[in-house]
Amino acid sequence: MKQLIKELSLSGLTLKQKAIVWYFAISFCLLASTAEAPFWFLFLEVANFANAARLIKRVPLPEDPQDN
């Protein structure tokens, strides 16, 4: 449980960077959770996710230790 809390705290990032990471995660969940919605709403969701993906590129995410 301590490891989960440590990872969710996003230590080493500024408050703005943490907000961008959470914005990306929430946008992804919203994109994946819509089943039957009007086309205009789906377009807005995709545009929102594209904006979140654009912003997440600015955040220096730490390397995964399992990749080495």
N, C-alpha and C positions, 0 to 999 in steps of 0.2 A: 504494500500500500504506500509505503514511503517513497518507493521508486516511482510510482505512478504520479504522486503529488509533485515530486521533483521534476519529472518530465513535463507535466502540465503547467508548471510555473514558468517555463521557458527562461531559465536563468541565463544571464549574459545578454539579454536583449533589452532594448529600451522599451518604454511604455508604448510608444508609437509602433514599434516593430511587433510587439506582442498583439496590439490591436489589429494589425494587418494579418498576422497569422490566424487569429480567431475569426476575422472577417472572411478569410479564404475558407476556413473549415466550415463555417456556417453557410457560406454560399454553395459549397460543394454538397452539403447535406440537403439544402433546399433544392438544388438541381436534381438530386437523386430521388427526392421524395414526391415529386409531382407526377401524378399518374394521368388524370384527366383534367386538363386545363385548356382554356382557350389559347389559340395560337399566339395572340399578342402577349399573353402572360408568359408563355414559354420563351418568346423572344426576349422579354425583359429579364428573365432568369438567366438565359445564356449570356446576355450582355453584362449582367451583374457578375457572373462567374468569370467572364473574360477580363473585366476590370480587376477582379480579385487576383487573377493569375498574373496580370500585368504588375500589380503592386507587390506580389509575393517575390518577384524576381529581385526586388531591391533589398530584401531581408537576407543577411548572411546566416543561413541555417547551418548548424554544426554538422560535421561529418558523422556518419553512422559508424560506430566502432566495429560492427559486424562485417562491414564491407572490406576491411583489410585482411 
